Amino acid sequence: MEQITSTKFTWIDIREPNADDILKVQKEFNLHPLIIEEFSTPTLRPKAVEYGNALFLTIHVPLFDVKLKKTYPGELDIVVTENALITAHDEDIWQLTEFFKEIAGDKDKQAEFMSDSPATLLRIVLEVILESCFPKLDHISHKLDHIETEIFAEHEKEMVLELSVVKRDILNFRRTMKPQRSVLESLLQGNYTLITKEMKPYYQDLIGTNIRVWNALESAKETIESLEETNNSLLSNKLDMTMKVLTLFSAILLPLTVYSNIMSMSTDIPFHTSPSAFWFHVGIMTAIAIFTIVLFKMRKWL
């Protein structure tokens, strides 16, 4: 548990909160028992609720697993009181951690971000988290550009797995971000004691940032679906061409196989006494093959 104390209020950040940490903040800030219960249990859906003298929020931050190459939601619990902002998270939310360190090590930053109220700092923290989504979206965009290049470089098979991985990443990102807007709207529209009327326009900006993130995700979703459809079409076309060639060879070889089987019967073979019999039969088989190809051409099967 780490904290920054300014002349106005305190910011406490708790990584992997245990029973002692929760008990300490409960006693120090007289938190409602329901808030303590929320701290102790995972919350599946983001929400904003006012309990007595404190505002409690749960949001999910999109985090990226490098090994599994997928985005997953990291839960962030936030408590806002008159004289404190408390953040608690089990996962390492690097953007929050870096922002906390930046303020902790710079008195000017403390004066800039912690000179008003905990609710103001809450708005800034939410903005930092939302803005951190854009570099991740840029990374997804670069992946999509790479996939597009590889698809039209005739590497369709290699891109099947890559398309699935990126599509899963976008899906998980969307699943994490979609419920956040309702929480931000509730902060704007709800009559929360700690969020004054003067702060409402700033929270409106958060909704605008959330919409920009969502629009970028929608664009990425449409792009990956179009690329997947294109990749599947090109793969299907290649498969059709392969089957066409194999069918052509089979059709040409079938009459030749029949002819050679007839010639292999234990009967008198025409010209079997002639020294040129082999070449005679090879010529007949070549004529049959040419006739088959010409017939296919006339029928427009080639």
NUMARVEX-390662 format. One record per residue (C-alpha): residue number from 1; z, x, y; residue in one letter. Coordinates in steps of 0.001 Angstrom, whole numbers, always signed. Each point is the difference from the previous one (the first is absolute). Layout:
REM residues N
<site mipa="NUM" z="Z" x="X" y="Y" pado="A"/>
...
END
This chain:
REM residues 302
<site mipa="1" z="+0" x="+0" y="+0" pado="M"/>
<site mipa="2" z="-1036" x="+1395" y="+3399" pado="E"/>
<site mipa="3" z="+547" x="-1336" y="+3484" pado="Q"/>
<site mipa="4" z="-1022" x="+517" y="+3613" pado="I"/>
<site mipa="5" z="+2382" x="-1121" y="+2722" pado="T"/>
<site mipa="6" z="-1160" x="-555" y="+3558" pado="S"/>
<site mipa="7" z="+1865" x="-1336" y="+3010" pado="T"/>
<site mipa="8" z="-1244" x="-3520" y="-821" pado="K"/>
<site mipa="9" z="+152" x="-370" y="-3781" pado="F"/>
<site mipa="10" z="-180" x="+1727" y="-3403" pado="T"/>
<site mipa="11" z="-2862" x="+272" y="-2484" pado="W"/>
<site mipa="12" z="+1122" x="+460" y="-3594" pado="I"/>
<site mipa="13" z="-2558" x="+844" y="-2663" pado="D"/>
<site mipa="14" z="+1106" x="-277" y="-3643" pado="I"/>
<site mipa="15" z="-2116" x="+1489" y="-2785" pado="R"/>
<site mipa="16" z="+819" x="-1461" y="-3447" pado="E"/>
<site mipa="17" z="+3063" x="-1933" y="+1199" pado="P"/>
<site mipa="18" z="+2989" x="+78" y="-2373" pado="N"/>
<site mipa="19" z="+3164" x="-2098" y="-74" pado="A"/>
<site mipa="20" z="+1871" x="+2381" y="+2337" pado="D"/>
<site mipa="21" z="-2777" x="-81" y="+2622" pado="D"/>
<site mipa="22" z="-173" x="-3788" y="-71" pado="I"/>
<site mipa="23" z="+3785" x="-364" y="+202" pado="L"/>
<site mipa="24" z="+144" x="+2401" y="+2931" pado="K"/>
<site mipa="25" z="-2569" x="-1844" y="+2132" pado="V"/>
<site mipa="26" z="+1528" x="-3357" y="-932" pado="Q"/>
<site mipa="27" z="+3413" x="+1048" y="+1306" pado="K"/>
<site mipa="28" z="-1357" x="+1774" y="+3079" pado="E"/>
<site mipa="29" z="-2286" x="-2813" y="+1166" pado="F"/>
<site mipa="30" z="+1680" x="-3024" y="-1614" pado="N"/>
<site mipa="31" z="-3167" x="-1053" y="-1826" pado="L"/>
<site mipa="32" z="-358" x="-3366" y="-1687" pado="H"/>
<site mipa="33" z="+526" x="+65" y="-3816" pado="P"/>
<site mipa="34" z="-3520" x="-1340" y="-522" pado="L"/>
<site mipa="35" z="-1414" x="+3069" y="+1752" pado="I"/>
<site mipa="36" z="+1973" x="+2226" y="-2367" pado="I"/>
<site mipa="37" z="-1414" x="-1968" y="-2911" pado="E"/>
<site mipa="38" z="-3517" x="+486" y="+1367" pado="E"/>
<site mipa="39" z="+613" x="+3749" y="+250" pado="F"/>
<site mipa="40" z="+1054" x="+128" y="-3646" pado="S"/>
<site mipa="41" z="-2903" x="-1915" y="-1551" pado="T"/>
<site mipa="42" z="-3798" x="+446" y="+247" pado="P"/>
<site mipa="43" z="-1821" x="-2575" y="+2125" pado="T"/>
<site mipa="44" z="-3396" x="-1053" y="-1321" pado="L"/>
<site mipa="45" z="-1202" x="-1674" y="+3193" pado="R"/>
<site mipa="46" z="+311" x="+1159" y="+3625" pado="P"/>
<site mipa="47" z="+2257" x="-2150" y="+2147" pado="K"/>
<site mipa="48" z="+1986" x="-181" y="+3233" pado="A"/>
<site mipa="49" z="+3357" x="-1790" y="+55" pado="V"/>
<site mipa="50" z="+2866" x="-99" y="+2490" pado="E"/>
<site mipa="51" z="+3465" x="+281" y="-1528" pado="Y"/>
<site mipa="52" z="+2759" x="-516" y="+2555" pado="G"/>
<site mipa="53" z="-21" x="+2949" y="+2380" pado="N"/>
<site mipa="54" z="-2923" x="+1831" y="-1650" pado="A"/>
<site mipa="55" z="-3700" x="-392" y="-656" pado="L"/>
<site mipa="56" z="-1115" x="+1053" y="-3487" pado="F"/>
<site mipa="57" z="-3612" x="+873" y="-864" pado="L"/>
<site mipa="58" z="-1730" x="+1087" y="-3157" pado="T"/>
<site mipa="59" z="-3509" x="+1393" y="+242" pado="I"/>
<site mipa="60" z="-2190" x="+1821" y="-2517" pado="H"/>
<site mipa="61" z="-1635" x="+3249" y="+1057" pado="V"/>
<site mipa="62" z="-3240" x="+1077" y="-1746" pado="P"/>
<site mipa="63" z="+669" x="+3353" y="-1699" pado="L"/>
<site mipa="64" z="-2475" x="+2072" y="-2021" pado="F"/>
<site mipa="65" z="+628" x="+1484" y="-3445" pado="D"/>
<site mipa="66" z="-2080" x="+3180" y="-194" pado="V"/>
<site mipa="67" z="+226" x="+319" y="-3796" pado="K"/>
<site mipa="68" z="-961" x="-3592" y="-790" pado="L"/>
<site mipa="69" z="-2348" x="-230" y="+3010" pado="K"/>
<site mipa="70" z="+1263" x="-3396" y="+1082" pado="K"/>
<site mipa="71" z="+1836" x="-1668" y="+2855" pado="T"/>
<site mipa="72" z="+3331" x="-1652" y="-740" pado="Y"/>
<site mipa="73" z="+2556" x="-1855" y="+2196" pado="P"/>
<site mipa="74" z="+3112" x="+1848" y="+1133" pado="G"/>
<site mipa="75" z="+2810" x="-2336" y="+1072" pado="E"/>
<site mipa="76" z="+1628" x="+596" y="+3380" pado="L"/>
<site mipa="77" z="+3148" x="-1970" y="+882" pado="D"/>
<site mipa="78" z="+883" x="-160" y="+3696" pado="I"/>
<site mipa="79" z="+3136" x="-1298" y="+1705" pado="V"/>
<site mipa="80" z="+129" x="-485" y="+3758" pado="V"/>
<site mipa="81" z="+3320" x="-524" y="+1774" pado="T"/>
<site mipa="82" z="+993" x="+185" y="+3665" pado="E"/>
<site mipa="83" z="+893" x="+3694" y="-280" pado="N"/>
<site mipa="84" z="-1851" x="+1298" y="-3072" pado="A"/>
<site mipa="85" z="-3258" x="+139" y="-1898" pado="L"/>
<site mipa="86" z="+445" x="+598" y="-3739" pado="I"/>
<site mipa="87" z="-2931" x="+843" y="-2269" pado="T"/>
<site mipa="88" z="+361" x="+363" y="-3768" pado="A"/>
<site mipa="89" z="-2625" x="+905" y="-2598" pado="H"/>
<site mipa="90" z="-130" x="+1300" y="-3575" pado="D"/>
<site mipa="91" z="-3424" x="+1595" y="+375" pado="E"/>
<site mipa="92" z="-789" x="+2885" y="+2330" pado="D"/>
<site mipa="93" z="-1823" x="-1749" y="+2848" pado="I"/>
<site mipa="94" z="-1351" x="+3150" y="+1607" pado="W"/>
<site mipa="95" z="-1189" x="-1602" y="+3248" pado="Q"/>
<site mipa="96" z="+3493" x="-1381" y="+628" pado="L"/>
<site mipa="97" z="+1648" x="+3272" y="-1029" pado="T"/>
<site mipa="98" z="-2227" x="+2049" y="+2296" pado="E"/>
<site mipa="99" z="+631" x="-2343" y="+2922" pado="F"/>
<site mipa="100" z="+3758" x="+189" y="-619" pado="F"/>
<site mipa="101" z="-89" x="+3825" y="-64" pado="K"/>
<site mipa="102" z="-2125" x="+59" y="+3139" pado="E"/>
<site mipa="103" z="+2577" x="-2016" y="+1927" pado="I"/>
<site mipa="104" z="+2995" x="+1780" y="-1521" pado="A"/>
<site mipa="105" z="-1245" x="+3410" y="+1113" pado="G"/>
<site mipa="106" z="-1078" x="-904" y="+3529" pado="D"/>
<site mipa="107" z="+2300" x="-1347" y="+2721" pado="K"/>
<site mipa="108" z="-2992" x="-1065" y="+2079" pado="D"/>
<site mipa="109" z="-1264" x="-2110" y="-2903" pado="K"/>
<site mipa="110" z="+3437" x="-1579" y="-329" pado="Q"/>
<site mipa="111" z="-74" x="-852" y="+3695" pado="A"/>
<site mipa="112" z="-3480" x="-1471" y="-417" pado="E"/>
<site mipa="113" z="+497" x="-2071" y="-3143" pado="F"/>
<site mipa="114" z="+3748" x="-729" y="-20" pado="M"/>
<site mipa="115" z="+700" x="-864" y="+3615" pado="S"/>
<site mipa="116" z="-291" x="-3777" y="-288" pado="D"/>
<site mipa="117" z="+1176" x="-1908" y="-3092" pado="S"/>
<site mipa="118" z="-206" x="+70" y="-3825" pado="P"/>
<site mipa="119" z="-2539" x="-2837" y="+123" pado="A"/>
<site mipa="120" z="-2278" x="+2151" y="+2180" pado="T"/>
<site mipa="121" z="+280" x="+2888" y="-2445" pado="L"/>
<site mipa="122" z="-735" x="-2440" y="-2832" pado="L"/>
<site mipa="123" z="-3290" x="-888" y="+1679" pado="R"/>
<site mipa="124" z="-866" x="+3694" y="+329" pado="I"/>
<site mipa="125" z="+870" x="+682" y="-3676" pado="V"/>
<site mipa="126" z="-2208" x="-2898" y="-1122" pado="L"/>
<site mipa="127" z="-2797" x="+1285" y="+2201" pado="E"/>
<site mipa="128" z="+304" x="+3507" y="-1504" pado="V"/>
<site mipa="129" z="-206" x="-1452" y="-3508" pado="I"/>
<site mipa="130" z="-3021" x="-2173" y="+830" pado="L"/>
<site mipa="131" z="-1820" x="+2814" y="+1804" pado="E"/>
<site mipa="132" z="+555" x="+2255" y="-3027" pado="S"/>
<site mipa="133" z="-2258" x="-2351" y="-1990" pado="C"/>
<site mipa="134" z="-3110" x="+1093" y="+1899" pado="F"/>
<site mipa="135" z="-167" x="+3581" y="-1391" pado="P"/>
<site mipa="136" z="+275" x="-1516" y="-3494" pado="K"/>
<site mipa="137" z="-2813" x="-2406" y="+812" pado="L"/>
<site mipa="138" z="-2074" x="+2918" y="+1296" pado="D"/>
<site mipa="139" z="+599" x="+1767" y="-3322" pado="H"/>
<site mipa="140" z="-1211" x="-3083" y="-1881" pado="I"/>
<site mipa="141" z="-3048" x="-129" y="+2274" pado="S"/>
<site mipa="142" z="-841" x="+3639" y="-843" pado="H"/>
<site mipa="143" z="+303" x="-849" y="-3697" pado="K"/>
<site mipa="144" z="-2405" x="-2908" y="+437" pado="L"/>
<site mipa="145" z="-2494" x="+2263" y="+1785" pado="D"/>
<site mipa="146" z="+263" x="+2525" y="-2843" pado="H"/>
<site mipa="147" z="-511" x="-2715" y="-2630" pado="I"/>
<site mipa="148" z="-3051" x="-1343" y="+1836" pado="E"/>
<site mipa="149" z="-1533" x="+3474" y="+133" pado="T"/>
<site mipa="150" z="+640" x="+615" y="-3695" pado="E"/>
<site mipa="151" z="-1377" x="-3391" y="-1047" pado="I"/>
<site mipa="152" z="-3339" x="+655" y="+1691" pado="F"/>
<site mipa="153" z="-13" x="+3544" y="-1381" pado="A"/>
<site mipa="154" z="-361" x="-1626" y="-3456" pado="E"/>
<site mipa="155" z="+3613" x="+641" y="-1065" pado="H"/>
<site mipa="156" z="+677" x="-3646" y="-800" pado="E"/>
<site mipa="157" z="+1899" x="+618" y="-3246" pado="K"/>
<site mipa="158" z="+2405" x="+2441" y="+1640" pado="E"/>
<site mipa="159" z="+710" x="-2512" y="+2771" pado="M"/>
<site mipa="160" z="+1087" x="-2848" y="-2290" pado="V"/>
<site mipa="161" z="+3550" x="+1358" y="-322" pado="L"/>
<site mipa="162" z="+112" x="+1158" y="+3634" pado="E"/>
<site mipa="163" z="-983" x="-3488" y="+1174" pado="L"/>
<site mipa="164" z="+2749" x="-1564" y="-2111" pado="S"/>
<site mipa="165" z="+2642" x="+2408" y="+1335" pado="V"/>
<site mipa="166" z="-909" x="-577" y="+3654" pado="V"/>
<site mipa="167" z="-272" x="-3754" y="-551" pado="K"/>
<site mipa="168" z="+3519" x="-40" y="-1490" pado="R"/>
<site mipa="169" z="+1245" x="+2032" y="+2968" pado="D"/>
<site mipa="170" z="-1485" x="-2485" y="+2494" pado="I"/>
<site mipa="171" z="+1360" x="-2960" y="-1968" pado="L"/>
<site mipa="172" z="+3536" x="+1423" y="-26" pado="N"/>
<site mipa="173" z="-268" x="+862" y="+3703" pado="F"/>
<site mipa="174" z="-1008" x="-3596" y="+782" pado="R"/>
<site mipa="175" z="+2772" x="-1376" y="-2193" pado="R"/>
<site mipa="176" z="+2523" x="+2098" y="+1910" pado="T"/>
<site mipa="177" z="-1251" x="-820" y="+3496" pado="M"/>
<site mipa="178" z="-856" x="-3698" y="-261" pado="K"/>
<site mipa="179" z="+3579" x="-1416" y="+153" pado="P"/>
<site mipa="180" z="+972" x="+2226" y="+2976" pado="Q"/>
<site mipa="181" z="-1747" x="-2142" y="+2576" pado="R"/>
<site mipa="182" z="+2238" x="-3008" y="-678" pado="S"/>
<site mipa="183" z="+3070" x="+2204" y="+603" pado="V"/>
<site mipa="184" z="-1392" x="+1310" y="+3293" pado="L"/>
<site mipa="185" z="-887" x="-3533" y="+1082" pado="E"/>
<site mipa="186" z="+3516" x="-1183" y="-830" pado="S"/>
<site mipa="187" z="+1424" x="+2766" y="+2229" pado="L"/>
<site mipa="188" z="-2250" x="-1233" y="+2806" pado="L"/>
<site mipa="189" z="+500" x="-3723" y="-462" pado="Q"/>
<site mipa="190" z="+3584" x="-130" y="-1289" pado="G"/>
<site mipa="191" z="+2998" x="-396" y="+2277" pado="N"/>
<site mipa="192" z="+1762" x="+3184" y="-1018" pado="Y"/>
<site mipa="193" z="+2898" x="+961" y="+2243" pado="T"/>
<site mipa="194" z="-739" x="+3725" y="+38" pado="L"/>
<site mipa="195" z="-3708" x="-373" y="+842" pado="I"/>
<site mipa="196" z="-177" x="-1016" y="+3630" pado="T"/>
<site mipa="197" z="-2824" x="-1814" y="+1733" pado="K"/>
<site mipa="198" z="-1033" x="+3216" y="+1770" pado="E"/>
<site mipa="199" z="-617" x="+1686" y="-3365" pado="M"/>
<site mipa="200" z="-2302" x="-2723" y="-1344" pado="K"/>
<site mipa="201" z="-3261" x="+1401" y="+1490" pado="P"/>
<site mipa="202" z="+688" x="+3350" y="-1713" pado="Y"/>
<site mipa="203" z="+466" x="-1745" y="-3338" pado="Y"/>
<site mipa="204" z="-3268" x="-1832" y="+691" pado="Q"/>
<site mipa="205" z="-1662" x="+3438" y="+113" pado="D"/>
<site mipa="206" z="+1383" x="+680" y="-3494" pado="L"/>
<site mipa="207" z="-1801" x="-3079" y="-1290" pado="I"/>
<site mipa="208" z="-3209" x="+1300" y="+1595" pado="G"/>
<site mipa="209" z="+431" x="+3360" y="-1752" pado="T"/>
<site mipa="210" z="+673" x="-1788" y="-3284" pado="N"/>
<site mipa="211" z="-3216" x="-2006" y="+457" pado="I"/>
<site mipa="212" z="-1978" x="+3218" y="+589" pado="R"/>
<site mipa="213" z="+1423" x="+1467" y="-3217" pado="V"/>
<site mipa="214" z="-851" x="-3173" y="-1894" pado="W"/>
<site mipa="215" z="-3554" x="-107" y="+1384" pado="N"/>
<site mipa="216" z="-527" x="+3599" y="-1111" pado="A"/>
<site mipa="217" z="+1266" x="-930" y="-3478" pado="L"/>
<site mipa="218" z="-2352" x="-2990" y="-100" pado="E"/>
<site mipa="219" z="-2909" x="+2260" y="+923" pado="S"/>
<site mipa="220" z="+1001" x="+2516" y="-2699" pado="A"/>
<site mipa="221" z="+272" x="-2828" y="-2566" pado="K"/>
<site mipa="222" z="-3478" x="-1317" y="+815" pado="E"/>
<site mipa="223" z="-1442" x="+3521" y="-82" pado="T"/>
<site mipa="224" z="+1507" x="+922" y="-3378" pado="I"/>
<site mipa="225" z="-1181" x="-3293" y="-1501" pado="E"/>
<site mipa="226" z="-3541" x="+577" y="+1300" pado="S"/>
<site mipa="227" z="-4" x="+3589" y="-1288" pado="L"/>
<site mipa="228" z="+1262" x="-1147" y="-3378" pado="E"/>
<site mipa="229" z="-2732" x="-2648" y="-213" pado="E"/>
<site mipa="230" z="-2640" x="+2574" y="+988" pado="T"/>
<site mipa="231" z="+1315" x="+2509" y="-2532" pado="N"/>
<site mipa="232" z="-30" x="-2604" y="-2767" pado="N"/>
<site mipa="233" z="-3567" x="-1006" y="+919" pado="S"/>
<site mipa="234" z="-1214" x="+3590" y="-129" pado="L"/>
<site mipa="235" z="+1760" x="+580" y="-3324" pado="L"/>
<site mipa="236" z="-1506" x="-3200" y="-1388" pado="S"/>
<site mipa="237" z="-3440" x="+1021" y="+1209" pado="N"/>
<site mipa="238" z="+336" x="+3420" y="-1656" pado="K"/>
<site mipa="239" z="+1112" x="-1655" y="-3215" pado="L"/>
<site mipa="240" z="-2982" x="-2370" y="+133" pado="D"/>
<site mipa="241" z="-2382" x="+2930" y="+468" pado="M"/>
<site mipa="242" z="+1578" x="+1849" y="-2930" pado="T"/>
<site mipa="243" z="-274" x="-3050" y="-2241" pado="M"/>
<site mipa="244" z="-3613" x="-498" y="+1118" pado="K"/>
<site mipa="245" z="-928" x="+3576" y="-945" pado="V"/>
<site mipa="246" z="+1768" x="-269" y="-3366" pado="L"/>
<site mipa="247" z="-1707" x="-3328" y="-691" pado="T"/>
<site mipa="248" z="-3374" x="+1521" y="+904" pado="L"/>
<site mipa="249" z="+505" x="+2900" y="-2406" pado="F"/>
<site mipa="250" z="+1094" x="-2404" y="-2726" pado="S"/>
<site mipa="251" z="-3045" x="-2225" y="+562" pado="A"/>
<site mipa="252" z="-2378" x="+2996" y="-138" pado="I"/>
<site mipa="253" z="+1616" x="+1528" y="-3068" pado="L"/>
<site mipa="254" z="+238" x="-3244" y="-1980" pado="L"/>
<site mipa="255" z="-3726" x="-299" y="-906" pado="P"/>
<site mipa="256" z="-129" x="+3755" y="-658" pado="L"/>
<site mipa="257" z="+2961" x="-336" y="-2364" pado="T"/>
<site mipa="258" z="-1694" x="-2884" y="-1803" pado="V"/>
<site mipa="259" z="-3245" x="+1991" y="-323" pado="Y"/>
<site mipa="260" z="+1782" x="+3124" y="-1295" pado="S"/>
<site mipa="261" z="+1950" x="-2098" y="-2545" pado="N"/>
<site mipa="262" z="-3224" x="-1548" y="-1261" pado="I"/>
<site mipa="263" z="-1575" x="+3435" y="-352" pado="M"/>
<site mipa="264" z="+3041" x="+1230" y="-1940" pado="S"/>
<site mipa="265" z="-461" x="-2583" y="-2791" pado="M"/>
<site mipa="266" z="-1003" x="+1276" y="-3432" pado="S"/>
<site mipa="267" z="-3634" x="-1067" y="+354" pado="T"/>
<site mipa="268" z="-3198" x="+1751" y="+847" pado="D"/>
<site mipa="269" z="+131" x="+982" y="+3652" pado="I"/>
<site mipa="270" z="-3352" x="-107" y="+1824" pado="P"/>
<site mipa="271" z="-1535" x="+3443" y="+373" pado="F"/>
<site mipa="272" z="+2833" x="+1518" y="-2076" pado="H"/>
<site mipa="273" z="-2444" x="+2509" y="-1444" pado="T"/>
<site mipa="274" z="-1313" x="+1052" y="+3400" pado="S"/>
<site mipa="275" z="+1488" x="+3143" y="+1609" pado="P"/>
<site mipa="276" z="+3" x="-1882" y="+3305" pado="S"/>
<site mipa="277" z="+1921" x="-3042" y="-1345" pado="A"/>
<site mipa="278" z="+3220" x="+920" y="+1862" pado="F"/>
<site mipa="279" z="-1721" x="+203" y="+3362" pado="W"/>
<site mipa="280" z="-1943" x="-3190" y="-747" pado="F"/>
<site mipa="281" z="+3207" x="-1978" y="-501" pado="H"/>
<site mipa="282" z="+1632" x="+1656" y="+3015" pado="V"/>
<site mipa="283" z="-2980" x="-1143" y="+2055" pado="G"/>
<site mipa="284" z="+388" x="-3572" y="-1280" pado="I"/>
<site mipa="285" z="+3704" x="+12" y="+876" pado="M"/>
<site mipa="286" z="-771" x="+1383" y="+3470" pado="T"/>
<site mipa="287" z="-2572" x="-2765" y="+508" pado="A"/>
<site mipa="288" z="+2591" x="-2605" y="-1042" pado="I"/>
<site mipa="289" z="+2522" x="+1463" y="+2483" pado="A"/>
<site mipa="290" z="-2583" x="-6" y="+2816" pado="I"/>
<site mipa="291" z="-1014" x="-3569" y="-846" pado="F"/>
<site mipa="292" z="+3677" x="-1073" y="+136" pado="T"/>
<site mipa="293" z="+499" x="+1627" y="+3409" pado="I"/>
<site mipa="294" z="-3206" x="-1591" y="+1361" pado="V"/>
<site mipa="295" z="+1095" x="-3389" y="-1341" pado="L"/>
<site mipa="296" z="+3398" x="+381" y="+1738" pado="F"/>
<site mipa="297" z="-1794" x="+927" y="+3218" pado="K"/>
<site mipa="298" z="-2273" x="-3045" y="-223" pado="M"/>
<site mipa="299" z="+2985" x="-2223" y="-630" pado="R"/>
<site mipa="300" z="+1782" x="+1671" y="+2969" pado="K"/>
<site mipa="301" z="+2969" x="+923" y="-2183" pado="W"/>
<site mipa="302" z="-144" x="+3518" y="+1414" pado="L"/>
END
